[in-house]
Amino acid sequence: MYTTALIGCGRISFKHIEGVVSNSDTMRLIAVCDPVLDRAREKREEYQKCCTPSDVSVYEDYRKMLAACKPDIATIATESGKHTPIIIDCLDAGCHVICEKPMALSTKDADAMNESAKRAGKKLAVCFQNRFNRPVQKLRAALEAGRFGRILHGMVQIRWNRNHTYYAEAPWRGTWAMDGGTLMNQCTHGIDLLQWMLGEEAVRVQAKTRRFLRSIEAEDFGAAIVEFKNGSVGIIEGSADIYPTNLNETLSIFGEKGSVVIGGLAVNKLEVWRFADADRIGDTEDRVLNPYEKDPPTVYGFGHDALFKDFVEALDTGREPLVSGEKGKKALEIILAIYKSQKTGHAVDLPCDFSTMEMVGEFNT
Ligand SMILES: NC(=O)c1ccc[n+]([C@@H]2O[C@H](COP(=O)([O-])OP(=O)(O)OC[C@H]3O[C@@H](n4cnc5c(N)ncnc54)[C@H](O)[C@@H]3O)[C@@H](O)[C@H]2O)c1
């Protein structure tokens, strides 16, 4: 049984509580921490409603919590710009860490986190939970089985609405120091999926970003073309400005012998499934598509439960988690290269060293 502590009890933290609850055969929550104590108490209650009897300590200072409780696993859901020091402290204190996305806001910080995990001999995972969506796993299995033949191109569209109220709710959102713009916050999941399917080795990025409508520092729209080492090309379209509400998040992957499109509100709905070998395999499109498939209740989907399960399996077997810190850095690096391309007006080669802080003032004209 892995003792677990939650650091950061805001908007997304209910997904971490659900993740521990759904893995209660292997994980037990022992502490929650937030400088806003009421938020921490609320999480304790959420957990205790599902798992009784259970002692959960409440802390406002995570360092005191680490010293007193010595959890096996720390899960981090603080503002993105605060992840790095907290995660390094947790790793140094002997915890394995599950961290919200994006893991950091600069390539240097991501490297420091990965080096700390290595030095401490601890596992680090990043919450790209959409990798565990059922159709995404199905697509990945087809890809790994070689059913696409040569992979040609892919596209991710994130057409969502994050309005004034969303940004006003938490002043850190949309800032270069704590968040980045919609590409770093909302679109990072889709960008992770795109790069995962297109070979995980992005070599060049050309992009335009804009701050069209929102009163934030960072971008609310971005368009990019990403070239991969295997020759495939990825196209990214991400917006927080879609009128009047969230429209779709869609991943399309096209190969020589296969086409797959997964859409819905947040890549949970299979829309196209066409393969040259479909008759032989027995998964022709009419058999696979389910017209009654529904979107999950929130855009966060159901993936945290599976990601936490995968993490525990990684600890038990000694393998890396599916979305390790090294894998989690890949989408971050692409987004930072997009930012750099916007700033310089040129294509950017990867590996690339960049930070959201280098974008300060970009849209101030
Ligand atoms: N995986 C997803 O789909 C998903 C969805 C939303 C947000 N996120 C990510 O989760 C993170 C949090 O986002 P949010 O919307 O929940 O933010 P939020 O502002 O609602 O919550 C952050 C919480 O962290 C607390 N906190 C700050 N410093 C702390 C510290 N030193 N110790 C303990 N707690 C501290 C704050 O008081 C706040 O309660 C961000 O990195 C965000 O990008 C991920």
The ligand as an SDF file (V2000), in Angstrom:
LIG
                    3D

 44 48  0  0  0  0  0  0  0  0999 V2000
   -4.6950   17.4970  -16.1780 N   0  0  0  0  0  0  0  0  0  0  0  0
   -5.6350   18.3830  -16.4590 C   0  0  0  0  0  0  0  0  0  0  0  0
   -6.5290   18.1480  -17.2770 O   0  0  0  0  0  0  0  0  0  0  0  0
   -5.6130   19.7040  -15.7630 C   0  0  0  0  0  0  0  0  0  0  0  0
   -6.7710   20.4850  -15.7200 C   0  0  0  0  0  0  0  0  0  0  0  0
   -6.7290   21.7170  -15.0230 C   0  0  0  0  0  0  0  0  0  0  0  0
   -5.5470   22.1300  -14.4350 C   0  0  0  0  0  0  0  0  0  0  0  0
   -4.4140   21.3500  -14.5360 N   0  0  0  0  0  0  0  0  0  0  0  0
   -3.1420   21.7930  -13.9410 C   0  0  0  0  0  0  0  0  0  0  0  0
   -3.2430   21.6430  -12.5380 O   0  0  0  0  0  0  0  0  0  0  0  0
   -2.5180   22.6730  -11.8900 C   0  0  0  0  0  0  0  0  0  0  0  0
   -3.4630   23.4170  -10.9450 C   0  0  0  0  0  0  0  0  0  0  0  0
   -4.5080   24.0060  -11.6880 O   0  0  0  0  0  0  0  0  0  0  0  0
   -5.8700   24.4390  -10.9730 P   0  0  0  0  0  0  0  0  0  0  0  0
   -6.7530   24.9600  -12.0320 O   0  0  0  0  0  0  0  0  0  0  0  0
   -6.3560   23.3380  -10.0860 O   0  0  0  0  0  0  0  0  0  0  0  0
   -5.3400   25.6690  -10.0700 O   0  0  0  0  0  0  0  0  0  0  0  0
   -6.0010   26.3320   -8.7990 P   0  0  0  0  0  0  0  0  0  0  0  0
   -5.5230   27.7230   -8.7210 O   0  0  0  0  0  0  0  0  0  0  0  0
   -7.4690   26.0680   -8.7950 O   0  0  0  0  0  0  0  0  0  0  0  0
   -5.3530   25.4760   -7.5980 O   0  0  0  0  0  0  0  0  0  0  0  0
   -3.9950   25.5420   -7.2150 C   0  0  0  0  0  0  0  0  0  0  0  0
   -3.9460   25.2960   -5.7190 C   0  0  0  0  0  0  0  0  0  0  0  0
   -2.5820   25.1530   -5.3040 O   0  0  0  0  0  0  0  0  0  0  0  0
   -2.4710   25.7870   -4.0390 C   0  0  0  0  0  0  0  0  0  0  0  0
   -1.0590   26.0430   -3.7180 N   0  0  0  0  0  0  0  0  0  0  0  0
   -0.2870   27.0830   -4.1190 C   0  0  0  0  0  0  0  0  0  0  0  0
    0.9540   26.9940   -3.5710 N   0  0  0  0  0  0  0  0  0  0  0  0
    0.9430   25.8820   -2.8050 C   0  0  0  0  0  0  0  0  0  0  0  0
    1.9180   25.2560   -1.9860 C   0  0  0  0  0  0  0  0  0  0  0  0
    3.1550   25.7690   -1.8300 N   0  0  0  0  0  0  0  0  0  0  0  0
    1.5820   24.1310   -1.3270 N   0  0  0  0  0  0  0  0  0  0  0  0
    0.3480   23.6050   -1.4610 C   0  0  0  0  0  0  0  0  0  0  0  0
   -0.6180   24.1390   -2.2390 N   0  0  0  0  0  0  0  0  0  0  0  0
   -0.3250   25.2700   -2.9080 C   0  0  0  0  0  0  0  0  0  0  0  0
   -3.3120   27.0410   -4.1910 C   0  0  0  0  0  0  0  0  0  0  0  0
   -3.6260   27.6290   -2.9280 O   0  0  0  0  0  0  0  0  0  0  0  0
   -4.5270   26.4860   -4.9170 C   0  0  0  0  0  0  0  0  0  0  0  0
   -5.5170   26.0250   -4.0210 O   0  0  0  0  0  0  0  0  0  0  0  0
   -1.9180   23.5480  -12.9830 C   0  0  0  0  0  0  0  0  0  0  0  0
   -0.6030   23.1150  -13.2410 O   0  0  0  0  0  0  0  0  0  0  0  0
   -2.8120   23.2490  -14.1860 C   0  0  0  0  0  0  0  0  0  0  0  0
   -2.1710   23.4380  -15.4300 O   0  0  0  0  0  0  0  0  0  0  0  0
   -4.4540   20.1590  -15.1610 C   0  0  0  0  0  0  0  0  0  0  0  0
  1  2  1  0
  2  3  2  0
  2  4  1  0
  4  5  1  0
  4 44  2  0
  5  6  2  0
  6  7  1  0
  7  8  2  0
  8  9  1  0
  8 44  1  0
  9 10  1  0
  9 42  1  0
 10 11  1  0
 11 12  1  0
 11 40  1  0
 12 13  1  0
 13 14  1  0
 14 15  2  0
 14 16  1  0
 14 17  1  0
 17 18  1  0
 18 19  2  0
 18 20  1  0
 18 21  1  0
 21 22  1  0
 22 23  1  0
 23 24  1  0
 23 38  1  0
 24 25  1  0
 25 26  1  0
 25 36  1  0
 26 27  1  0
 26 35  1  0
 27 28  2  0
 28 29  1  0
 29 30  1  0
 29 35  2  0
 30 31  1  0
 30 32  2  0
 32 33  1  0
 33 34  2  0
 34 35  1  0
 36 37  1  0
 36 38  1  0
 38 39  1  0
 40 41  1  0
 40 42  1  0
 42 43  1  0
M  CHG  2   8   1  16  -1
M  END
$$$$
